Each structure stands twice: as structure tokens, then as C-alpha cells.
Amino acid sequence: MENTTHQLLIIVGSVREGRFGPVVGSWVAGQARAHGGFEVDVVDLAGIDLPLALPAASPKHAGADYPRPAGMAALTSALDDADAIVIVTPEYNHSYPASLKAAIDWHFTQWTAKPVAFVSYGGAAGGRHAVLHLENVLTELHAVTVRDGLSFPDCFTAWQDGRPLDPGAPGYAKTLLDQLFWWANTLRAGREAAPYPG
């Protein structure tokens, strides 16, 4: 599958006023397009209807009949189509935003047996606490989390003109994308060969 391209979904997870997430998400999307292994789709949760109140039924058991808001259709479709996912997240109070939790909880099978990588940003910790919590949540949903993520500490001073000042950042991004591509190949082949037993 060396010449295969995979559908990559990049999720911008913050909906906070004045957020930095779209800057990071745009840069990551550029790196992914330059990589050559992905068709890239970006979904910004600020444009998605994400109620906190959930239906009584589980999305795992309701399947296609799960009653999601019409304003969530673009996210659901993008998750369905994705071979791989990158979550761009800040860190709020040592964890990730409520918007991301809502987006995750409204879905279930869309994450199953798919690779998920993380790009985080923030203050001194660079969003690492948020990623640790997301790894636990996504493992519960049978996703495969990619080890080598990207972390951008002190993002408001470490970026200029939409790019990180660290000259090593594109190389780190390539490592993340190479691992994500490998997992996308492997897991797509597995899903096509047999239903995931979970």
C-alpha cells in the first residue's frame, strides 16, 4: 500500500474565544498535505453543534439510528470517512476542553480501530496533560493512539506568522505523520479483512 493515500481528519478542539487552535491546525494541515500520504480534511469544533446533554441510548448500540443534531452531521461524516485522525488540543486546567469530550462522546464506532495522533499547545507544559487524558479516553473507544505527538509550549511566543519558531518542528511533524500513515495502512487492511472484535 506504499502508493495509497489515506483520508486524514484534523480536528481543531478548542472553541474558546481568542483561541490559538486554528493557527496550529492550519500548520498541521499544511504539513500533512506536503507529506503526500493523505487527503486532508479539517473540522473546527467551533462550527459544530455539540450539546452536552446526550440521548439515553448508547451510540455503540444505536448505530446509524443514533439521534445526533443536524449540526453535527459534518463531524460524523468526517469521522466515518477518516482512515486516521489528528486531534489539535490546548490544555485547560490540566486536561482537554469540554468541546472535545462532547465530540468524542457523541460518537463511538467512528473511532474503532483507527489511529489517532495528538498535537497539543499551551503554556509551559505544551498541552501534555490534555494528551494524557485523551489517550485514556480514546483507548476506551478502541482507537490506536500514536506515540510520537507534537507539543508546543509557550505557543503565543514560540510561533510567528503562523509557524512554530522551532526549526525542528517540521521534522517532528514528519515523524508523527509517518507513524500515522503506517498505522492507517495497517488498520485499514485489518478492518477490510475482518470486522473488529470489539
C-alpha positions in Angstrom: 0.0 0.0 0.0 3.0 2.3 -0.5 1.2 4.5 -3.1 -2.0 4.6 -1.2 -3.3 7.8 0.2 -5.5 7.9 3.4 -8.2 10.2 4.5 -6.9 12.2 7.4 -9.2 14.2 9.6 -7.7 17.0 11.6 -10.0 18.1 14.5 -9.4 21.6 16.0 -10.7 21.0 19.5 -10.9 24.4 21.2 -14.0 26.6 20.9 -12.7 29.3 23.3 -12.8 33.0 22.3 -9.4 34.1 21.1 -8.2 30.5 20.7 -4.9 29.7 19.0 -6.1 26.3 17.8 -6.9 27.3 14.2 -3.3 28.6 13.7 -1.9 25.2 14.9 -4.5 23.3 12.9 -3.7 25.1 9.7 0.0 24.5 10.1 -0.5 20.8 10.8 -2.8 20.5 7.7 -0.1 22.1 5.6 2.5 19.6 6.9 0.1 16.7 6.2 -0.6 17.8 2.7 3.1 18.2 2.0 3.7 14.7 3.4 1.9 13.2 0.4 0.2 10.2 2.1 -3.0 11.9 3.0 -6.1 13.6 1.7 -6.7 16.2 4.4 -10.0 17.3 5.9 -10.1 19.9 8.8 -13.1 20.1 11.1 -13.2 23.0 13.6 -15.4 22.2 16.5 -16.3 25.9 16.8 -18.6 25.4 13.8 -20.2 22.2 15.1 -23.4 21.8 17.2 -22.1 20.0 20.3 -24.8 19.7 23.0 -23.6 18.4 26.4 -26.9 16.5 27.0 -26.7 13.1 25.4 -29.5 10.7 24.3 -30.3 7.8 26.6 -29.2 5.2 24.1 -25.5 4.4 23.6 -24.1 5.3 20.1 -22.4 1.9 20.1 -25.8 0.1 20.2 -27.9 2.6 18.3 -25.6 2.7 15.3 -26.9 4.7 12.4 -30.1 5.4 14.2 -28.3 7.4 16.9 -30.2 10.8 17.1 -27.4 13.3 16.6 -28.2 17.0 16.0 -28.3 18.0 12.3 -25.4 20.5 13.0 -23.2 17.6 13.9 -23.5 15.8 10.5 -20.3 17.2 9.1 -18.2 15.9 12.0 -19.9 12.5 12.0 -19.4 12.1 8.3 -15.7 13.1 8.5 -15.1 10.7 11.3 -16.9 7.9 9.4 -14.7 8.5 6.3 -11.4 9.0 8.2 -8.6 6.4 8.0 -6.6 8.5 10.5 -7.3 11.4 12.9 -5.2 14.2 14.4 -6.6 16.0 17.4 -5.3 19.5 17.9 -5.9 20.4 21.6 -5.0 23.0 24.2 -4.7 22.3 27.9 -7.4 23.7 30.2 -6.8 23.1 33.9 -4.5 20.1 33.3 -6.9 18.5 30.8 -8.6 18.9 27.4 -11.6 21.1 26.5 -15.2 20.1 27.1 -15.9 20.6 23.4 -13.6 17.7 22.6 -15.2 15.5 25.2 -18.6 16.2 23.8 -17.4 15.5 20.2 -16.0 12.2 21.4 -19.0 11.1 23.5 -21.5 11.7 20.7 -19.6 9.0 18.7 -18.3 5.5 19.3 -17.8 3.2 16.3 -16.2 6.0 14.3 -13.1 5.8 16.4 -12.8 2.0 16.4 -9.6 0.5 15.0 -8.4 3.9 13.7 -5.1 5.6 14.5 -5.3 8.9 16.4 -2.4 11.3 16.8 -2.2 14.4 19.0 -0.9 17.9 18.5 -1.1 20.0 21.7 -0.2 23.5 22.7 -0.3 25.7 25.7 1.9 27.2 28.4 4.9 25.6 29.9 3.5 22.0 29.6 2.6 22.4 26.0 -0.7 20.7 26.5 0.8 17.3 27.5 -1.6 16.8 30.4 -4.5 17.1 27.9 -3.0 14.4 25.7 -2.5 12.0 28.6 -6.2 12.2 29.4 -7.2 11.9 25.7 -5.1 8.8 25.3 -7.1 7.1 28.1 -10.4 8.1 26.6 -9.6 7.1 23.0 -8.2 3.7 24.2 -11.6 3.0 25.8 -13.1 3.6 22.3 -10.7 1.0 20.7 -8.7 3.7 18.8 -4.9 3.2 18.5 -3.1 6.3 19.8 0.2 7.2 18.1 3.2 7.6 20.4 5.0 10.5 18.8 2.8 13.5 19.1 3.7 17.2 18.7 3.7 19.6 21.7 4.1 23.3 21.5 4.9 25.0 24.9 4.5 28.8 25.2 2.6 28.9 22.0 2.0 32.6 22.0 5.7 33.5 21.9 7.0 30.4 20.1 5.1 31.0 16.9 5.4 33.7 14.3 3.5 34.3 11.1 1.5 31.0 11.5 4.6 28.8 12.0 6.5 27.5 15.0 9.9 29.1 15.5 11.5 25.8 16.4 13.3 24.7 13.2 12.9 21.1 14.2 9.1 21.2 14.2 8.6 20.1 10.5 10.8 17.1 11.2 8.8 16.2 14.3 5.6 16.6 12.3 7.0 14.2 9.6 7.7 11.6 12.3 4.1 11.8 13.5 2.7 11.6 10.0 5.0 8.7 9.1 3.7 6.7 12.1 0.2 7.8 11.4 0.5 6.6 7.8 1.9 3.3 8.9 -1.0 2.7 11.3 -3.5 3.9 8.8 -2.2 1.3 6.3 -2.2 -1.5 8.9 -5.5 -0.8 10.5 -7.4 -0.2 7.2 -6.1 -3.5 5.9 -7.3 -5.1 9.2 -10.8 -3.5 9.0 -11.1 -4.6 5.4 -10.0 -8.2 6.2 -12.3 -8.8 9.1 -14.7 -7.0 11.4 -13.0 -5.6 14.5 -13.9 -7.8 17.5 -15.0 -5.2 20.0 
